[in-house]
Amino acid sequence: MNRFLYSLVLYFGIPFAIFRLLIKDTHDPSWTRKLKNQFGIVEKIPGRVIWTHCVSVGEFNASKPLIEKLMIQYPNHQIIISTTTITGFNAVNNYYKNNVKHCFFPFDIPFILDSFIRKINPEICILLETEIWPNLIHILKKKNIPTALINARLSDKSFQRYDKYSAKLVKASLNNLSLICAQNSFSSDRFISLGVSQEKMITTGSLKFDSDNTIDDKSIKTLKKIIGERKITVFASTREGEEKQIIKSYINSADNINSLLIIIPRHPERFNEVFKLAKASGLRVERRSAALECSEDTDILIGDTMGEMTSYYSVCDLAFIGGSLSDNGCQNMLEAASLSKPIIFGPSVFNFEEISKKLLRSDAAIQVTNADELMSTISELLKSDHRREQLGVNAKKTFDQNRGAVNEILEVITPLIKI
Protein backbone atom coordinates (compact mmCIF):
# COMPACT_ATOMS: atom_id res chain seq x y z
CA MET A 1 0.00 0.00 0.00
CA ASN A 2 1.24 3.50 -0.82
CA ARG A 3 0.28 6.77 0.86
CA PHE A 4 -2.30 7.68 -1.81
CA LEU A 5 -4.26 4.45 -1.29
CA TYR A 6 -3.90 4.81 2.47
CA SER A 7 -5.37 8.34 2.30
CA LEU A 8 -8.19 7.15 0.04
CA VAL A 9 -9.15 4.49 2.58
CA LEU A 10 -9.21 7.12 5.33
CA TYR A 11 -11.42 9.46 3.25
CA PHE A 12 -14.00 6.71 2.78
CA GLY A 13 -13.68 5.79 6.44
CA ILE A 14 -14.68 9.22 7.77
CA PRO A 15 -18.45 8.45 7.94
CA PHE A 16 -17.71 5.28 9.91
CA ALA A 17 -15.42 7.18 12.27
CA ILE A 18 -18.14 9.79 12.89
CA PHE A 19 -20.74 7.08 13.45
CA ARG A 20 -18.44 5.36 15.96
CA LEU A 21 -17.92 8.64 17.81
CA LEU A 22 -21.69 9.25 17.96
CA ILE A 23 -22.27 5.76 19.35
CA LYS A 24 -19.37 5.73 21.79
CA ASP A 25 -18.65 9.28 22.97
CA THR A 26 -21.84 11.37 23.05
CA HIS A 27 -22.31 10.53 26.74
CA ASP A 28 -19.52 13.03 27.43
CA PRO A 29 -20.03 16.77 26.79
CA SER A 30 -16.58 17.09 25.19
CA TRP A 31 -17.61 14.92 22.21
CA THR A 32 -18.41 17.98 20.05
CA ARG A 33 -14.95 19.44 20.64
CA LYS A 34 -13.44 16.07 19.81
CA LEU A 35 -15.29 15.99 16.49
CA LYS A 36 -14.17 19.54 15.63
CA ASN A 37 -10.55 18.81 16.52
CA GLN A 38 -10.62 15.63 14.44
CA PHE A 39 -11.44 17.81 11.43
CA GLY A 40 -8.59 20.20 12.23
CA ILE A 41 -10.75 22.87 13.86
CA VAL A 42 -8.67 24.11 16.79
CA GLU A 43 -7.84 27.50 18.25
CA LYS A 44 -4.66 29.16 17.05
CA ILE A 45 -1.86 28.74 19.57
CA PRO A 46 0.48 31.73 19.83
CA GLY A 47 4.14 31.47 20.77
CA ARG A 48 6.48 28.51 20.78
CA VAL A 49 4.92 25.06 20.97
CA ILE A 50 6.03 21.54 21.88
CA TRP A 51 3.40 19.02 20.76
CA THR A 52 3.15 15.60 22.43
CA HIS A 53 0.63 13.01 21.26
CA CYS A 54 -0.61 10.25 23.58
CA VAL A 55 -3.43 7.95 22.51
CA SER A 56 -5.11 7.58 25.89
CA VAL A 57 -4.57 7.36 29.64
CA GLY A 58 -1.77 4.78 29.62
CA GLU A 59 0.40 6.67 27.15
CA PHE A 60 -0.30 9.96 28.92
CA ASN A 61 0.73 8.52 32.28
CA ALA A 62 3.94 7.21 30.71
CA SER A 63 4.69 10.61 29.18
CA LYS A 64 4.26 12.66 32.38
CA PRO A 65 7.89 12.42 33.61
CA LEU A 66 9.11 13.66 30.21
CA ILE A 67 6.49 16.41 29.93
CA GLU A 68 7.36 17.72 33.36
CA LYS A 69 11.06 17.91 32.47
CA LEU A 70 10.20 19.66 29.20
CA MET A 71 8.14 22.21 31.13
CA ILE A 72 11.16 22.95 33.35
CA GLN A 73 13.71 22.99 30.51
CA TYR A 74 11.54 25.05 28.13
CA PRO A 75 9.53 27.47 30.33
CA ASN A 76 8.84 29.78 27.37
CA HIS A 77 7.21 27.04 25.30
CA GLN A 78 3.55 26.07 25.40
CA ILE A 79 3.07 22.32 25.87
CA ILE A 80 0.22 20.87 23.81
CA ILE A 81 -0.93 17.34 24.56
CA SER A 82 -3.22 15.58 22.12
CA THR A 83 -5.14 12.40 22.83
CA THR A 84 -7.43 10.20 20.77
CA THR A 85 -9.81 9.29 23.58
CA ILE A 86 -12.03 11.34 25.87
CA THR A 87 -10.71 9.39 28.88
CA GLY A 88 -7.25 10.57 27.82
CA PHE A 89 -8.50 14.16 27.68
CA ASN A 90 -10.01 13.88 31.15
CA ALA A 91 -6.73 12.49 32.52
CA VAL A 92 -4.75 15.39 31.00
CA ASN A 93 -7.26 17.97 32.21
CA ASN A 94 -7.45 16.58 35.74
CA TYR A 95 -3.69 16.35 36.12
CA TYR A 96 -2.40 19.53 34.46
CA LYS A 97 -5.44 21.82 34.67
CA ASN A 98 -4.51 24.98 32.73
CA ASN A 99 -0.76 24.36 32.69
CA VAL A 100 -0.94 22.68 29.28
CA LYS A 101 -3.31 22.86 26.34
CA HIS A 102 -5.18 19.84 25.07
CA CYS A 103 -6.43 18.94 21.59
CA PHE A 104 -7.99 15.78 20.24
CA PHE A 105 -5.87 14.14 17.55
CA PRO A 106 -6.99 14.97 13.98
CA PHE A 107 -7.81 12.49 11.25
CA ASP A 108 -4.64 11.54 9.36
CA ILE A 109 -5.86 13.24 6.18
CA PRO A 110 -3.69 15.88 4.42
CA PHE A 111 -6.07 18.86 4.23
CA ILE A 112 -7.16 18.33 7.86
CA LEU A 113 -3.58 18.01 9.06
CA ASP A 114 -2.52 21.15 7.16
CA SER A 115 -5.12 23.18 9.03
CA PHE A 116 -4.33 21.59 12.39
CA ILE A 117 -0.56 22.03 12.11
CA ARG A 118 -0.89 25.59 10.83
CA LYS A 119 -2.98 26.50 13.89
CA ILE A 120 -0.70 24.97 16.54
CA ASN A 121 2.60 25.52 14.66
CA PRO A 122 4.78 23.14 16.74
CA GLU A 123 8.56 23.29 16.88
CA ILE A 124 8.63 19.53 17.48
CA CYS A 125 6.12 16.71 17.48
CA ILE A 126 6.67 13.88 19.99
CA LEU A 127 4.66 10.72 19.30
CA LEU A 128 4.25 7.99 21.94
CA GLU A 129 4.69 4.23 21.51
CA THR A 130 3.02 3.01 18.26
CA GLU A 131 1.60 6.22 16.83
CA ILE A 132 2.82 5.84 13.25
CA TRP A 133 0.68 8.18 11.13
CA PRO A 134 2.00 8.30 7.53
CA ASN A 135 0.39 11.59 6.41
CA LEU A 136 1.19 13.42 9.64
CA ILE A 137 4.82 12.31 9.54
CA HIS A 138 5.10 13.17 5.82
CA ILE A 139 3.68 16.69 6.27
CA LEU A 140 5.82 17.44 9.31
CA LYS A 141 8.88 16.32 7.32
CA LYS A 142 7.93 18.66 4.45
CA LYS A 143 7.55 21.53 6.90
CA ASN A 144 10.95 20.73 8.48
CA ILE A 145 9.32 20.09 11.85
CA PRO A 146 11.29 17.43 13.77
CA THR A 147 9.25 14.38 14.76
CA ALA A 148 10.31 11.82 17.35
CA LEU A 149 8.66 8.50 18.12
CA ILE A 150 9.50 7.84 21.77
CA ASN A 151 8.83 4.96 24.15
CA ALA A 152 8.38 3.14 20.87
CA ARG A 153 7.38 -0.48 20.83
CA LEU A 154 6.73 -2.94 18.04
CA SER A 155 5.37 -6.35 18.98
CA ASP A 156 6.00 -9.36 16.80
CA LYS A 157 2.30 -9.38 15.93
CA SER A 158 2.42 -5.77 14.68
CA PHE A 159 5.70 -6.38 12.88
CA GLN A 160 4.21 -9.32 10.94
CA ARG A 161 1.15 -7.26 10.01
CA TYR A 162 3.18 -4.26 8.82
CA ASP A 163 5.63 -6.47 6.96
CA LYS A 164 2.85 -8.31 5.16
CA TYR A 165 0.42 -5.52 4.27
CA SER A 166 2.15 -2.14 4.32
CA ALA A 167 5.93 -2.57 4.48
CA LYS A 168 6.68 0.13 1.90
CA LEU A 169 4.41 2.72 3.51
CA VAL A 170 5.61 1.99 7.04
CA LYS A 171 9.27 2.02 6.00
CA ALA A 172 8.88 5.42 4.31
CA SER A 173 7.00 6.83 7.32
CA LEU A 174 9.50 5.57 9.87
CA ASN A 175 12.44 6.94 7.90
CA ASN A 176 10.72 10.34 7.76
CA LEU A 177 10.94 10.48 11.54
CA SER A 178 13.84 12.39 13.03
CA LEU A 179 14.38 9.82 15.78
CA ILE A 180 12.97 6.61 17.23
CA CYS A 181 13.56 5.85 20.91
CA ALA A 182 12.58 2.21 21.47
CA GLN A 183 11.51 0.66 24.76
CA ASN A 184 13.61 -2.44 24.27
CA SER A 185 16.02 -4.25 21.98
CA PHE A 186 13.25 -6.50 20.60
CA SER A 187 11.41 -3.47 19.25
CA SER A 188 14.62 -1.85 17.95
CA ASP A 189 15.47 -4.98 15.97
CA ARG A 190 11.98 -5.15 14.48
CA PHE A 191 12.04 -1.49 13.45
CA ILE A 192 15.39 -2.08 11.74
CA SER A 193 13.97 -5.19 10.05
CA LEU A 194 11.21 -2.99 8.61
CA GLY A 195 13.91 -0.86 6.99
CA VAL A 196 14.53 1.90 9.53
CA SER A 197 17.96 3.45 9.31
CA GLN A 198 20.08 2.40 12.29
CA GLU A 199 21.17 6.03 12.67
CA LYS A 200 17.62 6.94 13.71
CA MET A 201 17.31 4.16 16.29
CA ILE A 202 18.20 4.30 19.95
CA THR A 203 17.12 1.93 22.72
CA THR A 204 16.32 4.02 25.79
CA GLY A 205 14.17 1.71 27.90
CA SER A 206 10.57 2.25 28.92
CA LEU A 207 9.22 5.54 30.27
CA LYS A 208 6.77 3.51 32.32
CA PHE A 209 9.59 2.72 34.76
CA ASP A 210 9.99 6.46 35.39
CA SER A 211 6.36 7.04 36.32
CA ASP A 212 5.73 8.18 39.87
CA ASN A 213 2.28 7.29 41.17
CA THR A 214 0.24 10.00 42.84
CA ILE A 215 -1.19 8.61 46.05
CA ASP A 216 -4.71 9.87 46.79
CA ASP A 217 -5.11 9.41 50.54
CA LYS A 218 -8.78 10.44 50.45
CA SER A 219 -9.59 7.87 47.76
CA ILE A 220 -7.68 5.14 49.63
CA LYS A 221 -9.50 5.98 52.86
CA THR A 222 -12.87 5.75 51.08
CA LEU A 223 -11.96 2.42 49.49
CA LYS A 224 -10.82 0.96 52.80
CA LYS A 225 -14.15 1.92 54.34
CA ILE A 226 -15.98 0.18 51.49
CA ILE A 227 -13.94 -3.03 51.48
CA GLY A 228 -13.45 -3.50 55.21
CA GLU A 229 -10.74 -5.75 56.66
CA ARG A 230 -10.80 -8.56 54.08
CA LYS A 231 -7.98 -9.59 51.77
CA ILE A 232 -8.32 -7.95 48.36
CA THR A 233 -7.57 -9.29 44.90
CA VAL A 234 -7.67 -6.67 42.13
CA PHE A 235 -8.36 -7.56 38.51
CA ALA A 236 -7.07 -4.42 36.83
CA SER A 237 -8.01 -3.08 33.39
CA THR A 238 -9.91 -6.17 32.30
CA ARG A 239 -10.95 -6.49 28.67
CA GLU A 240 -14.04 -7.95 27.03
CA GLY A 241 -14.33 -11.69 27.59
CA GLU A 242 -11.99 -11.77 30.58
CA GLU A 243 -14.57 -10.98 33.23
CA LYS A 244 -16.70 -13.93 32.12
CA GLN A 245 -13.70 -16.26 32.45
CA ILE A 246 -12.76 -14.82 35.85
CA ILE A 247 -16.28 -15.05 37.27
CA LYS A 248 -16.85 -18.60 35.98
CA SER A 249 -13.58 -19.84 37.41
CA TYR A 250 -14.19 -18.02 40.70
CA ILE A 251 -17.58 -19.72 41.11
CA ASN A 252 -15.83 -23.08 40.75
CA SER A 253 -13.12 -22.10 43.25
CA ALA A 254 -14.94 -19.79 45.67
CA ASP A 255 -14.47 -22.08 48.66
CA ASN A 256 -10.70 -21.73 48.28
CA ILE A 257 -10.62 -17.94 47.67
CA ASN A 258 -10.72 -16.03 50.93
CA SER A 259 -10.79 -12.61 49.30
CA LEU A 260 -13.00 -9.86 47.98
CA LEU A 261 -12.55 -9.53 44.22
CA ILE A 262 -12.37 -6.04 42.74
CA ILE A 263 -12.89 -6.10 38.96
CA ILE A 264 -11.99 -2.86 37.16
CA PRO A 265 -12.89 -2.88 33.44
CA ARG A 266 -10.43 -1.11 31.17
CA HIS A 267 -13.09 0.97 29.39
CA PRO A 268 -15.71 2.98 31.32
CA GLU A 269 -18.42 2.28 28.73
CA ARG A 270 -18.28 -1.36 29.91
CA PHE A 271 -18.86 -0.65 33.62
CA ASN A 272 -22.61 -1.39 33.44
CA GLU A 273 -22.10 -4.42 31.21
CA VAL A 274 -19.65 -6.01 33.64
CA PHE A 275 -21.82 -5.21 36.66
CA LYS A 276 -24.81 -6.92 35.00
CA LEU A 277 -22.63 -9.89 34.02
CA ALA A 278 -21.47 -10.34 37.60
CA LYS A 279 -25.00 -9.97 39.02
CA ALA A 280 -26.38 -12.49 36.51
CA SER A 281 -23.93 -15.09 37.82
CA GLY A 282 -25.75 -15.15 41.14
CA LEU A 283 -22.82 -13.71 43.09
CA ARG A 284 -23.14 -10.88 45.59
CA VAL A 285 -21.96 -7.77 43.78
CA GLU A 286 -21.53 -4.09 44.70
CA ARG A 287 -20.39 -1.04 42.73
CA ARG A 288 -17.63 1.30 43.86
CA SER A 289 -19.64 4.32 42.66
CA ALA A 290 -22.46 3.45 45.08
CA ALA A 291 -19.98 3.95 47.96
CA LEU A 292 -21.71 1.26 50.03
CA GLU A 293 -19.75 -0.79 52.53
CA CYS A 294 -19.27 -4.36 51.35
CA SER A 295 -20.68 -7.00 53.67
CA GLU A 296 -18.64 -10.04 54.64
CA ASP A 297 -20.47 -12.10 52.03
CA THR A 298 -19.94 -9.69 49.11
CA ASP A 299 -18.06 -11.57 46.40
CA ILE A 300 -17.24 -8.85 43.88
CA LEU A 301 -16.85 -5.08 43.87
CA ILE A 302 -16.97 -3.49 40.41
CA GLY A 303 -14.46 -0.66 40.17
CA ASP A 304 -16.61 1.72 38.11
CA THR A 305 -14.78 4.98 38.80
CA MET A 306 -12.03 6.72 36.84
CA GLY A 307 -8.63 7.81 38.09
CA GLU A 308 -8.45 5.44 41.07
CA MET A 309 -6.24 2.63 39.76
CA THR A 310 -3.38 3.60 42.07
CA SER A 311 -5.79 3.53 45.00
CA TYR A 312 -7.08 0.08 44.03
CA TYR A 313 -3.50 -1.19 43.85
CA SER A 314 -2.66 0.47 47.17
CA VAL A 315 -5.35 -1.45 49.07
CA CYS A 316 -4.93 -4.84 47.39
CA ASP A 317 -3.04 -7.95 48.43
CA LEU A 318 -2.77 -9.35 44.88
CA ALA A 319 -2.94 -7.74 41.44
CA PHE A 320 -3.98 -9.50 38.25
CA ILE A 321 -3.24 -7.44 35.12
CA GLY A 322 -6.01 -7.50 32.54
CA GLY A 323 -5.73 -7.82 28.78
CA SER A 324 -3.58 -10.90 29.30
CA LEU A 325 -6.25 -13.63 29.44
CA SER A 326 -7.75 -12.25 26.24
CA ASP A 327 -5.55 -11.68 23.19
CA ASN A 328 -4.96 -8.00 23.94
CA GLY A 329 -1.29 -8.09 24.90
CA CYS A 330 -1.76 -7.09 28.57
CA GLN A 331 -2.04 -3.70 30.25
CA ASN A 332 0.66 -1.90 32.20
CA MET A 333 1.96 -4.04 35.06
CA LEU A 334 4.48 -1.50 36.38
CA GLU A 335 2.05 0.58 38.40
CA ALA A 336 1.45 -2.45 40.61
CA ALA A 337 5.19 -3.20 40.68
CA SER A 338 5.99 0.33 41.86
CA LEU A 339 3.70 -0.24 44.84
CA SER A 340 5.37 -3.56 45.76
CA LYS A 341 2.36 -5.68 44.86
CA PRO A 342 2.47 -9.36 43.86
CA ILE A 343 1.64 -9.49 40.15
CA ILE A 344 -0.12 -12.14 38.09
CA PHE A 345 -0.76 -12.00 34.35
CA GLY A 346 -1.99 -14.36 31.66
CA PRO A 347 -0.38 -15.70 28.47
CA SER A 348 -0.92 -12.63 26.23
CA VAL A 349 1.76 -10.05 27.03
CA PHE A 350 3.01 -8.87 23.62
CA ASN A 351 2.53 -5.19 24.56
CA PHE A 352 4.90 -5.68 27.51
CA GLU A 353 7.18 -8.32 26.07
CA GLU A 354 10.46 -7.30 27.70
CA ILE A 355 8.93 -5.91 30.89
CA SER A 356 7.07 -9.17 31.55
CA LYS A 357 10.30 -11.13 31.01
CA LYS A 358 12.18 -8.87 33.43
CA LEU A 359 9.54 -9.41 36.10
CA LEU A 360 9.46 -13.17 35.59
CA ARG A 361 13.26 -13.46 35.62
CA SER A 362 13.36 -11.51 38.88
CA ASP A 363 10.69 -13.68 40.53
CA ALA A 364 8.55 -10.54 40.66
CA ALA A 365 5.47 -11.92 38.88
CA ILE A 366 3.65 -15.15 38.05
CA GLN A 367 2.33 -16.00 34.59
CA VAL A 368 -0.69 -18.28 34.24
CA THR A 369 -2.14 -19.95 31.16
CA ASN A 370 -5.87 -19.65 31.84
CA ALA A 371 -8.51 -18.50 34.34
CA ASP A 372 -8.57 -21.77 36.28
CA GLU A 373 -4.82 -21.60 36.83
CA LEU A 374 -5.26 -17.96 37.78
CA MET A 375 -7.72 -18.84 40.56
CA SER A 376 -5.51 -21.69 41.76
CA THR A 377 -2.54 -19.29 41.96
CA ILE A 378 -4.60 -16.68 43.79
CA SER A 379 -5.73 -19.31 46.30
CA GLU A 380 -2.14 -20.38 46.99
CA LEU A 381 -0.82 -16.84 47.35
CA LEU A 382 -3.61 -15.76 49.68
CA LYS A 383 -2.48 -18.50 52.06
CA SER A 384 1.15 -17.35 52.11
CA ASP A 385 1.95 -13.87 53.42
CA HIS A 386 5.65 -14.61 52.98
CA ARG A 387 5.34 -15.49 49.27
CA ARG A 388 3.23 -12.42 48.52
CA GLU A 389 5.73 -10.18 50.30
CA GLN A 390 8.63 -11.78 48.42
CA LEU A 391 6.97 -11.19 45.04
CA GLY A 392 6.11 -7.60 45.97
CA VAL A 393 9.64 -6.77 47.14
CA ASN A 394 11.10 -8.22 43.94
CA ALA A 395 8.59 -6.26 41.82
CA LYS A 396 9.56 -2.95 43.45
CA LYS A 397 13.28 -3.77 43.11
CA THR A 398 12.86 -4.53 39.39
CA PHE A 399 10.92 -1.30 38.92
CA ASP A 400 13.59 0.81 40.64
CA GLN A 401 16.50 -0.84 38.82
CA ASN A 402 15.12 0.01 35.36
CA ARG A 403 14.42 3.71 35.78
CA GLY A 404 16.21 6.35 33.73
CA ALA A 405 14.62 6.32 30.25
CA VAL A 406 13.31 9.87 30.62
CA ASN A 407 16.82 11.32 30.92
CA GLU A 408 18.08 9.37 27.90
CA ILE A 409 15.12 10.49 25.79
CA LEU A 410 15.46 14.11 26.87
CA GLU A 411 19.16 14.06 25.98
CA VAL A 412 18.52 12.92 22.38
CA ILE A 413 15.47 15.09 21.63
CA THR A 414 16.94 18.29 23.09
CA PRO A 415 19.05 18.99 19.94
CA LEU A 416 15.82 18.84 17.89
CA ILE A 417 14.20 21.73 19.78
CA LYS A 418 15.18 25.28 18.89
CA ILE A 419 16.90 27.24 21.63
N, C-alpha and C positions, 0 to 999 in steps of 0.2 A: 504494500500500500504506500502511495506517495501522499504528500501533504494536501494536494488538490482533492483527491478522493476522500481523505480524512475529513477535510473541511466540508465537503459535500454531504457526508454522512451526518455531521453535526448540524448543518442547516436543516436537513430533513428531520432531525431528532428534536428540534426546538419545541414543537407542539407536545411531544411526549414528556419533555422535561418540565414544561409548564403544567401539564396535567398532573404529573407526579408531585410538583410543589403544591398544587391546589388540594390534592388528596392528603398529603403528608404534613404540610406546614401551616395551614390556615388557622390552626388552633392558637397560634402565637401571633400577637399583633405586629411583630417585625417582618411578617411574611411579605408585605407589600414593598418594604425597603429591600428585602432580599431579591425580589423579582426585578426591581429597578436596577439594582447594582449588577445583576446578572446580565443585563442589557447595556452595561457601561454607563448608566446614569448615576453619577456620583458627584458630590460637591468638589469644586476645585480646591486643591490643597496648596496653600502658599508656602514658600520657603523650601528648605532642603529636606528631602524625604528618604527614609530607609523603609523599604517595603518587605515585610515577612509574610509568607503565606503558610497557614496551617489548616489542614482539612477540618479537624474537629477538636474535641477536648483533649484527646491523648497527645496529638501533635503540639497543641498549644502548651500543655503542661511541660512537655519536653523542651520547648523553645524558651521557656521563661528565664532560665539562668543566662542564656545568651542575650535575650532582649534586655534584661536588666543591666548587663555589662555594656551593651550598645548605648543604652540611655546615659550611663555614666561617662563613657568614652566620647560620645557625640551629643553633648547637651544642647547644641544648636540645631539638631536635626529633629524633625517630627517622625515618630515611629508610627507606621501604619501596619496593622495586622489584619489580614483577610482570612476568612474561614469560608468553608462551603456550607456548613450546617448552622442551624439556629442555636443548637446546644453549644457549639463552639463560640458563637457570638456572645451568648449569655455568660460563658466562662471568662471571656476576655473582658466584658463589661463589668462583671462582678469583681474581677481581680484588679484591673487597672483604672477603673472609673474613667476620668477624663484625661489621664496621663498619656494615653495613646488614642489614635483614631482607628475605628474599625470599618471595614467594607466587606461585603460578601463578594466572593470570587466570581468574576465574569465568565460567561460562556467563552470557550476557546475558539472564537470566530473572529477573523481579522478586523472587520469594521467595528465590532464591539470593543475589541482590545485596543484599537487605535484611540477610541474615545476615552476609554478607561485610563490608559497610560498617559494620555495627554493631560487629563485632569489631575492625576496624582503626581506625575512627573518624578519618578523615583531616581535616586542616584545609584541604587543597587536593588536588585530583587533577590530575596533569599527564600528558596523553596525548601520545604521539609519532606524528608523521607522518600516518597515515591511519586511526588507531584511532577510528572514529566508531561508537560503540555506543549506539543509541537509548535502551534501557532504563536503562543505567548513567547516561547524561547526564541523563535525565529525573528519576531518583531523586536524584541529587546536587543537581540544581536544587531539588527539593522540600525537601531537607534544608538548603538554603542553604549548600552546600559549593561553593566556587568550582572551576571546571573549565576548564583551559586546554589547547587543542590546539596544541602547539608543533612547530617544524620541519615544519609541515604542508605537504603536497604533494597536488596533485590533477591527475593526468594527464588529457589530453583523452579517453583511453579510459575512465577512471573517471567523468569528468564526463558523457560521453554515456550511460553505463550508469545512473548515478544519475538523470539528467534524464529518461530514458525510463521507468524502472521504479519509482522510489521518490522522486520529487522532493519530494513533500509531507512524507514522513517525514524525509528528509535535511535539508530546510530547517528543520523544527521542531527537529530535534536540534542542528543547527549553531547556531541562534539561542538554544538553551538553554545553550550554552557561554558562559563569561565572557569568553573571549578566544581569538582564533586568530592565531598567529604563523606566517606562511607563509614557505616557503623562497625563493620568487621571485614576481615580478609575474604570471607566467603563472598560477600557482596562485591567487594573490589574486583575479585577475579571474574565474577559474572559480568560486571560492567565492561571490563576489558575484553571479555569474550564476545560481547556485543559490538565491539569495534571502537570503544572509547580510547582515546589517546592516553597513554600512561602518564603523560605530563600533567593531565588534568585531574588525576586520581590521587587521593591521599586517604589513608585509613586513620581516622581520628578516635574511634570508639563511639559509644552511644551517649548522647546527651541525657538519656533517661537516668544514667547513673549520677548525673549532676543535679538532679531535681531535689529540692528540699521541700518536704511536705509541710503545709501550714496546718498546725494543730488547732482545731476549733473546740476549745474547752466546753463551751456552752452546748454544742452539738453532742459531744461525748457524754456530758452529764445527762442530757435528755435521753440519749440512747440507753445509758445504764439504768435509768429509771424505768424505761420500757421493758428491757430484757431481764431485769432482776439479777439474781446471783448465779444463774446457770452457765454452763460452758456454752461457748458460741462457735458455730462453724459458719463461715461466710462463703457464699458462692458468688463471686464477684464478676460483674459484666457478662452475665450469661447470654447466650445467643439462642435464636429460635431452634427448637428441637432439644436443647440441652435440659431445660427445666423438666420436660416430660420424662426424660431418662433418669434424672436425679430423683424426682418424686416417686417414680415407679420402684427404683432400687431402694429408696429409703423405706417405702412401705414394707418391702420384703426383709428389711434389716432393722426396723425401728427398735426392736427389743434390745439390740446391741449398740444403739446410738444414744448415748446419754448427753444430748446436746440440743439446743434450739438452733434450727437452721435459718439463716438469713439469706434469702435469694434476691439478688440485685440485678435485674435485667439491664443489658447494655444500653438499650434504646428506650427512652421514656414513653414512646407511643405504645410500647408493649406492656407497660405496668398493669393495666386493667386485664389484658389477656392472660398474663401469668397469674394474677390473683385469682381469676375465674378458674384457671386450670388447676391450681392448688386446691381451691375450695371444692371443685368437682370430684377430687380424689377421695373426699371424705375426711381429710385431715383437718386439724384445727389450725386456722390461718388468721393472722392479723396483718394490718398494713401499717407501715411506719408513719404515713401521713396522718393516720387517725390518732396518733400519739396516745394510744391506750396501753396500759401496762399488760404485758403478756402473763397469762396465768401459767402455773406449773405444767399444765397439760397442753399448752400451745405448741404445735409442732413446727410451724413455719411463720416467719415474719417476712413480708415482702418489702424490700427496700425501695420504695416508690418516691424517693426524693432525690433532688439533684445536688451535687456539690458536697456530698457527705461520705465519699468513698474512704477518705483517710480516717474519718471517725469510725466507720464500720470496721476497718482494719484494726484500729486502735483498741476496740473492745473485744476482738475475736481471739479465740484460742487456736483456730486453724483457718487457713485461707485456700480455697480452691479458686483457680483462675479460669474464668469462662472463655469460650471460643476455642477450647482445646478438646472438648468431647465431640463437638461438631467440626466440620472441615473449614474452620475460619482462621486457623493459624495462631490462635491464642491472643489474649489481651496482655497488657503490661503487667508483668509479675514483680517489677522492681519496687513498686510502691509498698507492697507487703514486705519485701525484703528489707527495705529501709527502716521498717518498724519492727524488725526482728521477729517476724511471724513465720511459723512453719508453712511451707508452700507445697501445694499439690496441683499438678496440671495433667491433662490428658495427652493423647498421642499426637494431636495436631498443633505444632508449635512453629510452623515455618516463618511466621512474622518475628519470632524471637529465637531464631535458630542458634546463634552463638550464645546469647544470654542464657537460654535454657541449658545448654551444655555446660556453661560455667557453673551454674547452680548445682547441676547434677554431679559434676566432678568434685565439687566442694562439699558434698553431702549437705546441701542447703535446700534441697527440694526433692520431692518424690513424683515420679511420672507413673501414671496408671494407664491401662489400655481401654477401660470401659467403665460404665457407671457402677457396675457391681463391684469391681475391684476398688473403685473410688470409695464406696461405702465401707468396704472391708478395711481399707487403709485408715479411714477416718475413725472407725471403731477401735482399731489398734492404737492409734495415736492418742485418742481421748483417754485411754487407760494408762498412758505413760507420760507423766509430767517431764521426766528426764529427757525422753526422746524428743518431745516437742521443743523443749528449751534448747537442746543441742542443734536441732534444725534451724531454729530461729537465730541463734548466735552465729551459725555458719552463714546464714542468709545475709545478716547485717555485715559480717566481715567481707563477704564477696562484694556486696554493694560498695562498701567504703574503699576497697582495694582497686576498683575500676573507675573511680572518678577522675575527671581531668579533661574530658573531651571538649568542654566549653572553651578552655584556654587555647587548645590546639586549633579549634575552628576559628576563634577570634583572631589568632595570629595570622592565619592564611587569608582571611577575608579582609582584614584591615587594609592591605595594599590596594584593594579594589574600590575602596570608598575615598572620595575626594577629601582632601584636608580642608 
